[in-house]
Amino acid sequence: MAREIDETVFAIVEATPAMLRVLFAQLPPEARDAGLDDGWSARHCLAHLLDTEDVIVGRMRRIVEEERPFIRSIDATARLRDGGYLARDWQSLLAEFETHRAEGIAWLRALAPSQLRRAGDHDEAGEITVADLAHQWAYHDLMHLKQAESIIQLRLEQGMGRTRLFYFDV
């Protein structure tokens, strides 16, 4: 059980919005919106990060405020659809993400060590602490940043011609 939060967590969660802005700002719409990874696009990844911002921080808040809360898993794809995230442009998704992220980081930084050790029970993972979720927050960011980059990279692969031989065993 994690008792403290590694500063790497804060480095990643603080940098994620800026990394997304840099990644998305110059891309043509088709590179942001093409669904290549099981139908997910780079914009899906951004929308999912925004949607789960409230999930992850919300779970941490519940654990701090409630006595050992029971936490349920989510259906990420259904939440994207039902929440209307995919109908929004990337700029509005990112602007909202930046606001929520800054609030979540400030809240987390203000917690006492005893609050970081508080636990809840997750329906799949079992006991989880606030510190566990903080580390998951950063890991989750990196996972979906990598996914967005991979989706964009797949677009480039189509135009590589024989230079694909430098990277793939074709």
DAURBEL-V685508 format. One record per helix or strand. SS is the DSSP state (hx for helix, st for strand). FROM is the first residue (numbers start at 1). LEN is the number of residues. If there is no record, write none. Layout:
((SS;FROM;LEN) (SS;FROM;LEN))
//
This chain:
((hx;7;19) (hx;29;5) (st;37;1) (st;40;1) (hx;42;24) (st;70;2) (hx;76;7) (hx;85;3) (hx;90;20) (hx;113;4) (st;119;4) (st;126;4) (hx;130;28) (hx;161;6))
//
